[in-house]
Amino acid sequence: MRVRRVKKPPGLRGAPQPRSDEAPPMIQRPEQVNIVGLRSKDFLKWVDENIDAPLKRGPGGAMVKRMKEGLVGEFFNWAKRNSTWPLHFGIMCCAIEMAATSDPRYDVERFGVIYRSSPRQCDVLLLNGPISLKLRPAVRRLYEQMADPKWVMAMGECTICGGPYYDSYSVVKGSYTFVPTDIFIPGCPVRPEALIDGFLKLSAKIKAERTGWIKTKKGRLVSSREGELMDLQRGDYTYEVPQVRH
């Protein structure tokens, strides 16, 4: 039987072939991992394994850490606390006060508060009304769609504890039962001045992230790195505050 030799195309002649003992490249090409098709959590894991981890192991890891703790870290903190973009999301009557805060009289945008309509572009989830059991999963989904760092503000009595609907079977007894809430703004309804004060409180909390705690006016120390979330009993993810009825 006669065997014919197949000639290689001109472009493949003399091309260097990879050796079997060579280690794979540290950072894979985008077309190899299909970054576009990755979910956000998978993408962050890929970045941590292929970019952050090699950088921290190398000689530049200590330098990057010193930069984050120094002037660069201060600049990032300044940028975060002066660009708190809340989600353009209204539930009930407190949403009217939220809109009034952006009018020329109060001009909340001078503090860097710019409302965005996509949760992927927001830093603050501003809840402003009673949250029903039907709305609760949607609010939690919006919170999960926001990128870190993110904060939650409870505006008004309805969001904080249920307000006049506290004894209703269909109203959640506070936003802190299913999302970690950082700032509580009491009032029914909340005045625009109180909402601006809430954003200033959030700015002070972000500024105190390095120390890990912040002191309230009453002298109580609260965490500046995480919001308040109810400690659910028996591990049940029910979102509800346990109540004792007589």
C-alpha positions in Angstrom: 0.0 0.0 0.0 1.4 3.4 -1.0 1.4 6.2 1.7 1.3 9.7 0.5 2.9 12.5 2.6 0.6 15.5 3.3 2.4 18.8 2.9 1.8 21.4 5.6 0.5 24.8 4.7 3.1 27.5 4.4 1.8 29.2 7.6 2.4 26.1 9.7 5.9 25.2 8.5 8.5 25.7 11.2 6.0 26.8 13.8 7.3 26.1 17.3 5.4 23.3 19.0 4.8 23.6 22.8 6.8 21.2 24.9 5.0 18.7 27.1 7.1 19.7 30.2 6.2 23.4 30.0 3.8 24.7 32.6 0.5 26.1 31.5 0.3 29.9 31.3 -0.6 31.6 34.7 -3.3 33.8 33.2 -5.5 32.1 30.6 -6.6 33.9 27.6 -10.2 35.2 27.6 -11.3 33.0 24.8 -10.1 29.9 26.8 -12.3 30.7 29.8 -15.2 32.4 28.0 -15.3 35.4 30.5 -18.4 36.8 28.8 -20.4 33.7 29.7 -19.3 33.6 33.3 -21.6 34.6 36.1 -20.5 37.4 38.4 -19.4 35.1 41.2 -17.5 32.9 38.8 -15.9 35.9 37.2 -14.7 37.2 40.6 -13.3 33.8 41.4 -11.5 33.7 38.1 -10.0 37.1 38.7 -9.0 36.2 42.3 -7.2 32.9 41.1 -5.6 34.3 38.0 -4.8 37.9 38.8 -5.0 38.7 42.5 -3.4 35.6 43.9 -0.3 35.7 41.6 0.0 39.4 42.3 -0.1 38.9 46.1 2.4 36.0 46.0 4.9 38.1 44.0 7.2 40.9 45.2 4.6 43.5 44.5 2.1 42.1 47.0 3.5 43.9 50.0 3.7 47.1 48.0 0.1 46.9 46.8 -1.0 46.2 50.5 0.9 49.3 51.7 -0.7 51.4 48.9 -4.2 50.2 49.9 -3.6 51.1 53.5 -2.1 54.5 52.6 -3.0 57.3 50.2 -4.7 55.0 47.7 -7.0 53.5 50.3 -7.9 57.0 51.6 -8.8 58.0 48.0 -11.0 55.0 47.4 -12.8 55.6 50.7 -13.3 59.3 49.8 -14.7 58.2 46.5 -17.1 55.7 48.0 -18.6 58.0 50.6 -19.1 60.8 48.1 -20.7 58.8 45.4 -23.5 56.8 47.2 -25.8 56.1 44.3 -29.2 54.7 45.4 -31.6 52.6 43.4 -34.4 54.5 41.8 -37.0 52.4 43.5 -40.2 53.6 45.3 -42.6 51.5 47.3 -45.2 53.9 48.8 -45.7 57.4 50.2 -42.1 57.9 51.4 -41.0 57.6 47.7 -42.7 61.1 47.3 -40.4 62.5 49.9 -37.4 60.7 48.3 -38.3 62.5 45.0 -38.7 65.9 46.8 -35.2 65.5 48.2 -33.8 65.9 44.6 -35.7 69.1 43.8 -33.8 72.5 43.7 -34.8 73.3 47.3 -32.9 70.4 48.8 -30.6 69.3 46.0 -29.3 66.1 47.4 -27.1 65.6 44.3 -24.6 68.0 45.8 -23.7 65.1 48.2 -23.1 62.7 45.3 -26.5 61.0 45.7 -27.5 60.2 42.1 -30.4 57.8 41.5 -29.8 54.9 39.1 -32.4 52.6 37.6 -30.2 49.5 37.4 -29.2 47.6 40.6 -25.8 46.8 38.9 -24.9 50.5 39.0 -26.0 51.3 42.5 -24.4 51.4 45.9 -27.4 52.0 48.2 -30.7 50.1 48.3 -33.1 52.7 49.7 -36.3 51.1 51.0 -39.2 53.5 51.5 -42.4 51.8 52.3 -44.1 48.7 53.7 -42.6 45.5 52.3 -45.2 42.8 51.8 -44.5 39.1 51.7 -45.1 39.2 48.0 -42.6 42.0 47.4 -39.9 40.6 49.8 -38.3 38.1 47.3 -38.1 40.9 44.7 -36.3 43.2 47.1 -33.9 40.5 48.1 -33.2 39.8 44.4 -32.4 43.5 43.9 -30.0 43.4 46.8 -28.3 40.3 45.4 -27.9 42.0 42.0 -26.0 44.9 43.5 -22.2 44.8 43.4 -20.1 45.1 46.5 -19.6 47.4 48.4 -23.3 48.0 49.0 -25.4 49.4 51.8 -29.1 49.4 52.7 -31.1 52.3 54.2 -34.6 51.8 55.8 -36.6 55.0 55.2 -39.7 55.4 57.4 -41.6 53.5 60.0 -43.1 51.0 57.6 -39.7 49.8 56.4 -38.2 49.8 59.9 -40.9 47.9 61.8 -44.0 47.7 59.7 -45.4 51.1 60.7 -49.2 51.2 60.9 -49.3 47.7 59.3 -47.2 46.1 62.0 -49.9 43.6 62.9 -50.8 42.7 59.3 -50.4 39.1 58.2 -48.8 40.2 54.9 -46.3 42.9 55.9 -42.7 42.1 56.9 -41.8 43.3 60.3 -38.7 45.3 59.3 -36.2 45.2 56.5 -33.4 44.0 58.8 -35.1 40.6 58.9 -34.0 39.7 55.3 -31.3 42.3 54.3 -28.5 43.7 56.4 -29.7 47.3 57.0 -27.1 50.0 57.7 -29.1 53.2 58.3 -32.5 53.5 59.9 -34.4 56.8 59.3 -37.5 57.2 61.5 -40.5 59.2 60.5 -43.9 58.9 58.9 -43.4 60.3 56.4 -39.6 61.0 56.4 -38.8 64.7 55.7 -36.2 65.4 53.0 -33.9 66.9 55.7 -34.0 63.6 57.5 -33.2 61.6 54.4 -30.2 63.9 53.7 -29.1 63.4 57.3 -29.3 59.6 56.7 -27.0 59.9 53.7 -24.6 61.9 55.9 -24.7 59.2 58.5 -23.9 56.6 55.9 -21.0 58.7 54.7 -19.7 58.9 58.2 -20.1 55.1 58.5 -18.1 54.5 55.3 -15.4 56.9 56.5 -15.0 54.8 59.7 -14.5 51.5 57.9 -10.8 51.4 58.7 -11.4 51.5 62.5 -14.2 48.9 62.2 -16.7 50.7 64.5 -18.5 54.0 64.8 -19.9 55.7 67.9 -23.5 57.0 67.9 -24.8 60.1 69.6 -25.9 58.0 72.5 -22.4 56.6 72.9 -23.2 53.1 71.5 -20.6 51.4 69.3 -21.9 49.8 66.1 -20.1 48.1 63.3 -19.1 50.3 60.4 -18.4 47.3 58.0 -21.7 45.5 58.1 -25.4 46.2 58.5 -27.8 44.9 61.1 -29.4 41.6 60.3 -31.7 39.7 62.6 -30.2 36.5 64.1 -32.7 33.9 62.9 -33.6 31.3 65.4 -33.3 27.6 64.7 -31.6 28.3 61.4 -35.0 28.9 59.6 -34.8 31.4 56.8 -38.2 32.8 57.4 -37.5 36.6 57.4 -39.9 37.1 60.2 -39.4 38.5 63.7 -40.6 35.9 66.3 -43.6 37.3 68.1 -45.4 36.3 71.2 -49.2 37.0 71.0 -51.4 37.0 74.1 
